[in-house]
Protein backbone atom coordinates (compact mmCIF):
# COMPACT_ATOMS: atom_id res chain seq x y z
CA UNK A 1 0.00 0.00 0.00
CA UNK A 2 1.31 3.43 -0.90
CA UNK A 3 0.52 6.48 1.31
CA UNK A 4 -2.80 8.04 0.42
CA UNK A 5 -3.34 11.55 -0.75
CA UNK A 6 -4.85 13.88 1.85
CA UNK A 7 -8.64 13.62 1.80
CA UNK A 8 -11.00 16.12 3.40
CA UNK A 9 -14.44 15.59 4.95
CA UNK A 10 -16.32 18.62 6.29
CA UNK A 11 -19.19 18.67 8.77
CA UNK A 12 -20.69 21.84 10.33
CA UNK A 13 -17.47 23.82 10.06
CA UNK A 14 -15.12 21.10 11.29
CA UNK A 15 -12.60 19.71 8.84
CA UNK A 16 -11.45 16.09 9.04
CA UNK A 17 -8.29 15.32 7.05
CA UNK A 18 -7.71 11.62 6.40
CA UNK A 19 -4.40 9.89 5.73
CA UNK A 20 -3.52 6.22 5.23
CA UNK A 21 0.05 4.91 5.45
CA UNK A 22 1.61 1.50 4.89
CA UNK A 23 2.95 0.26 8.20
CA UNK A 24 5.85 -2.14 8.72
CA UNK A 25 6.02 -2.03 12.51
CA UNK A 26 4.51 -0.30 15.50
CA UNK A 27 7.54 1.97 15.95
CA UNK A 28 6.63 3.87 12.74
CA UNK A 29 3.29 5.03 14.20
CA UNK A 30 4.71 7.73 16.50
CA UNK A 31 6.95 9.12 13.76
CA UNK A 32 4.06 9.38 11.25
CA UNK A 33 1.63 10.90 13.77
CA UNK A 34 4.26 13.37 15.01
CA UNK A 35 4.90 14.40 11.41
CA UNK A 36 1.20 15.17 10.96
CA UNK A 37 1.12 17.05 14.28
CA UNK A 38 3.91 19.34 13.11
CA UNK A 39 2.28 19.74 9.68
CA UNK A 40 -1.13 20.52 11.25
CA UNK A 41 -0.04 22.17 14.49
CA UNK A 42 -3.28 24.23 14.75
CA UNK A 43 -5.53 21.16 14.64
CA UNK A 44 -7.29 19.94 17.79
CA UNK A 45 -7.15 16.15 17.42
CA UNK A 46 -4.97 13.57 15.63
CA UNK A 47 -6.97 10.35 16.00
CA UNK A 48 -5.81 7.10 14.51
CA UNK A 49 -6.01 3.34 14.26
CA UNK A 50 -3.50 0.82 12.98
CA UNK A 51 -3.24 -2.89 12.36
CA UNK A 52 -0.23 -5.09 11.69
CA UNK A 53 -0.04 -8.77 10.86
CA UNK A 54 -2.13 -11.46 9.25
CA UNK A 55 -2.10 -14.53 11.45
CA UNK A 56 -0.81 -12.78 14.57
CA UNK A 57 -2.73 -9.49 14.36
CA UNK A 58 -1.84 -6.46 16.49
CA UNK A 59 -3.85 -3.23 16.48
CA UNK A 60 -4.44 -0.07 18.44
CA UNK A 61 -6.93 2.78 18.37
CA UNK A 62 -6.50 6.31 19.74
CA UNK A 63 -9.29 8.86 20.31
CA UNK A 64 -6.80 11.66 21.18
CA UNK A 65 -9.16 13.51 23.51
CA UNK A 66 -12.39 12.90 21.62
CA UNK A 67 -15.14 11.05 23.55
CA UNK A 68 -14.41 7.34 24.06
CA UNK A 69 -14.83 5.21 20.94
CA UNK A 70 -15.95 8.16 18.81
CA UNK A 71 -12.81 8.38 16.66
CA UNK A 72 -10.27 5.54 16.89
CA UNK A 73 -12.83 2.73 16.82
CA UNK A 74 -14.70 4.06 13.73
CA UNK A 75 -11.33 4.46 11.96
CA UNK A 76 -10.40 0.89 12.90
CA UNK A 77 -13.80 -0.28 11.68
CA UNK A 78 -12.90 0.99 8.21
CA UNK A 79 -9.59 -0.89 8.28
CA UNK A 80 -11.55 -4.05 9.08
CA UNK A 81 -14.26 -3.40 6.49
CA UNK A 82 -11.65 -2.87 3.74
CA UNK A 83 -9.93 -6.08 4.94
CA UNK A 84 -6.47 -4.49 4.95
CA UNK A 85 -3.55 -4.88 7.33
CA UNK A 86 -0.13 -3.32 7.86
CA UNK A 87 -1.81 0.07 7.73
CA UNK A 88 -2.08 3.25 9.80
CA UNK A 89 -5.04 5.57 9.26
CA UNK A 90 -4.89 9.03 10.86
CA UNK A 91 -7.69 11.60 10.84
CA UNK A 92 -6.73 15.17 11.79
CA UNK A 93 -9.59 17.35 13.07
CA UNK A 94 -9.80 21.09 12.88
CA UNK A 95 -12.67 22.16 15.17
CA UNK A 96 -15.18 24.38 13.41
CA UNK A 97 -16.99 25.80 16.44
CA UNK A 98 -20.03 23.50 16.44
CA UNK A 99 -20.12 20.35 18.59
CA UNK A 100 -21.06 17.34 16.50
CA UNK A 101 -22.04 14.97 19.30
CA UNK A 102 -20.81 11.39 19.53
CA UNK A 103 -22.90 10.24 16.54
CA UNK A 104 -21.60 13.07 14.38
CA UNK A 105 -18.02 12.37 15.40
CA UNK A 106 -18.38 8.65 14.67
CA UNK A 107 -19.73 9.44 11.21
CA UNK A 108 -17.06 12.06 10.46
CA UNK A 109 -14.10 9.93 11.55
CA UNK A 110 -15.51 6.86 9.80
CA UNK A 111 -16.07 8.79 6.57
CA UNK A 112 -12.62 10.44 6.58
CA UNK A 113 -10.98 7.04 7.20
CA UNK A 114 -13.04 5.47 4.41
CA UNK A 115 -12.05 8.22 1.97
CA UNK A 116 -8.35 7.88 2.94
CA UNK A 117 -8.41 4.11 2.36
CA UNK A 118 -10.33 4.46 -0.92
CA UNK A 119 -7.75 6.96 -2.20
CA UNK A 120 -4.91 4.55 -1.39
CA UNK A 121 -3.30 2.09 -3.73
CA UNK A 122 -3.73 -1.18 -1.88
CA UNK A 123 -1.14 -3.86 -2.62
CA UNK A 124 -2.36 -7.44 -2.34
CA UNK A 125 0.28 -9.85 -1.10
CA UNK A 126 0.08 -13.58 -0.59
CA UNK A 127 1.17 -15.38 2.54
CA UNK A 128 4.11 -17.52 1.50
CA UNK A 129 6.20 -20.30 2.96
CA UNK A 130 9.89 -20.32 2.07
CA UNK A 131 11.99 -23.40 1.50
CA UNK A 132 15.76 -23.65 1.40
CA UNK A 133 16.99 -26.30 -1.07
CA UNK A 134 20.46 -27.79 -1.35
CA UNK A 135 21.33 -30.21 -4.17
CA UNK A 136 23.97 -31.29 -6.67
CA UNK A 137 23.96 -29.54 -10.05
CA UNK A 138 23.01 -32.87 -11.67
CA UNK A 139 19.59 -32.55 -9.96
CA UNK A 140 18.87 -29.14 -11.53
CA UNK A 141 16.27 -30.47 -14.01
CA UNK A 142 14.40 -32.27 -11.23
CA UNK A 143 14.39 -29.14 -9.05
CA UNK A 144 13.27 -26.88 -11.90
CA UNK A 145 10.46 -29.31 -12.80
CA UNK A 146 9.21 -29.29 -9.18
CA UNK A 147 9.36 -25.49 -9.06
CA UNK A 148 7.43 -25.21 -12.33
CA UNK A 149 4.80 -27.83 -11.41
CA UNK A 150 4.10 -26.23 -8.02
CA UNK A 151 4.28 -22.62 -9.27
CA UNK A 152 6.91 -21.75 -6.67
CA UNK A 153 9.03 -18.63 -7.04
CA UNK A 154 12.83 -18.59 -6.85
CA UNK A 155 13.91 -15.95 -4.33
CA UNK A 156 17.66 -16.65 -4.22
CA UNK A 157 19.88 -19.03 -6.12
CA UNK A 158 23.48 -20.16 -6.11
CA UNK A 159 24.30 -22.45 -9.03
CA UNK A 160 27.62 -24.24 -8.81
CA UNK A 161 28.49 -27.92 -8.40
CA UNK A 162 26.52 -27.68 -5.15
CA UNK A 163 23.41 -25.55 -5.70
CA UNK A 164 21.32 -23.68 -3.17
CA UNK A 165 17.92 -22.16 -3.78
CA UNK A 166 15.49 -20.28 -1.61
CA UNK A 167 12.01 -20.65 -3.05
CA UNK A 168 8.63 -19.34 -1.93
CA UNK A 169 5.15 -20.71 -2.46
CA UNK A 170 1.69 -19.75 -1.25
CA UNK A 171 1.20 -21.16 2.21
CA UNK A 172 -1.89 -23.05 1.00
CA UNK A 173 0.31 -24.86 -1.60
CA UNK A 174 3.28 -25.58 0.69
CA UNK A 175 2.21 -29.14 1.47
CA UNK A 176 2.11 -29.98 -2.26
CA UNK A 177 5.68 -28.70 -2.66
CA UNK A 178 6.81 -30.55 0.46
CA UNK A 179 5.46 -33.85 -0.90
CA UNK A 180 7.24 -33.32 -4.25
CA UNK A 181 10.53 -32.59 -2.45
CA UNK A 182 10.16 -35.65 -0.23
CA UNK A 183 9.80 -37.85 -3.32
CA UNK A 184 13.18 -36.70 -4.62
CA UNK A 185 15.78 -38.20 -2.29
CA UNK A 186 18.68 -36.14 -3.70
CA UNK A 187 17.37 -32.76 -2.59
CA UNK A 188 18.04 -31.57 0.96
CA UNK A 189 15.45 -29.03 2.05
CA UNK A 190 14.01 -27.26 5.03
CA UNK A 191 11.31 -24.71 5.69
CA UNK A 192 12.71 -21.32 6.70
N, C-alpha and C positions, 0 to 999 in steps of 0.2 A: 504494500500500500504506500502510495506517495502522499506527502502532506497535502491537505485540502487547501483550496483557496478560502479566504475569509468569506463567510456568509453572514448576512444580517437578517434578523427577524425583529420587527418593531411591534410594540404593543403599548398603547396609551402613553406614549412619550418615552418609554424605556427602550433602549437598544440592546439586543442580545447578539453578540458576535460569536459565531461558531467556528471551531477549528478541530481538525482531526489529524493526528500524527501517527505514523508507524512507530511501534514501540518494541525495542529489543529486550530491555530489562527495566525493572522498577526504578533504578537509579536515574534514568533519563527523565522521569516525571518532573522532579523538582526543577531541573534545568529548563525544561520546556515551559512550565508554568511561570517560573521566575522571568523568563524571557518575555512572556506575554504581559506580566505585571509591569515590567519596565516600559514596554511598548504602549500599554494602556494604563498609565499610572493614575489617571483621573477616574478610572472605573471604580465601582463599588464592590463587585464580587467577581471572582475567578473560580467558578465551579467546574468540577470535572469528574470523570469516571474513566477507569482504564481496566483492561483485561489482558493477561498474558497467559499463553499456554493452550494446549489442546486437550491432552489427557490429564494433566495436572494443572488445573486452571487456578490462577490467582487474579483477584480483582480488588478494586477499592473505589469508593465513591466519596466525594467531598462537597458539602453544601456551602462551604466558605461563608458562614454567617446567615445564610438564608434559612427559613424555617426547616426543621427536620424533614428529610425526604422530599423536599420540594424542588431540588435541583440535581444533585448527584444521582439519585435513584432514577429519575426520568431520563437522564443522559445514559446511564448504564442500560436502561430498558431498550434504548435504541441500538446500542452495541449488540445486545442479545437478539433483537428483532432482525437485524441485518446479518446475524450469524457470522460475525467477524471476531477475530482475536488479534493479540499483539497490537493493540490500538489504544491511544489516548484521545479522548474527546474533551475539549475545554470550551466552556461558554463564558464569555466575558460580558458582564452586565453593567451598562450605564443607566443609572436610575433616572427616570424621567419626571419624577415629582408625584406620580399617582401610584398608590399601592395597588398591586394586582391581586392580592389574596393568594392563598395556597394553590387553589385551582388554576388561577391565571399564571402563577409561577411554574407550576408543573407543565402546563401547556407550552409556555414560552421556552423553557429549557429543553423540553422534548422536541419541539419543532426546530430549534436552532441546532440541536445535535443531529437530528434527522437530515437537515439541509447540509450540514458539514460532511456527514457520511456519504450522502448522495453525490456531493461534488468531488469526492475522493476517487482516485483510481485504485480499486481494490484488486490486489494480486492474490490469485488462488494458488495455493501450494498444496502438494500432497504430503502425507505423512509417510516417510520412507524408512526402510530398514537398510543398513549398510553391512556389506559382507567384505571381508578381507580374504583374498584368494592368493595362494602361493602354489606354483606348479612349474614343471619343466617346460621349456619352449616347445618340445615335441607335442605337448597337450594343447597347444594354442587353438587348433581347429575345434577341439571338443569344447573348450571354454567359450569360444566365440559362438558356437552353435547354442550352448546353454543360455548365453546372454541374449542372443537373438530370439530364441524360442520363448523366453520368459519376459521379454521386453524390459530387461534391466538396463540401467545406464552406467557407463564407465565413468567414474569420478577421477580416479588416478590410475596410472599404469606405468610399470617399469618392465620393459621387454628386453631381456638378455637371455642367457642360458637358463637362468632361474628367473621366472617372471612373477611379478606381484601386481595384483589389481585390487582396487577398491571399487566396488560396484554398489549401486543403490537400486532398490525396487520398492514399489508401493507396499506398505505394511501388509495389506490384504493379500498380496501375492507372494509374500516372503516364504511361506511354507512350500509353495510350488517350486521355488528356486532351491530351497534347502533339500527337497527330495531329489531334484536333478543333480545337485552337487554330491549328495550321498551315494548316488548310483555310480559316479565316476571316482574310482578309488585312488586315482593319481593326482587329485586336487586336494590340497590342504586348505581348509577354510574355517573362518570363525565369524560370528556376528560381532560387529563393533558398535 
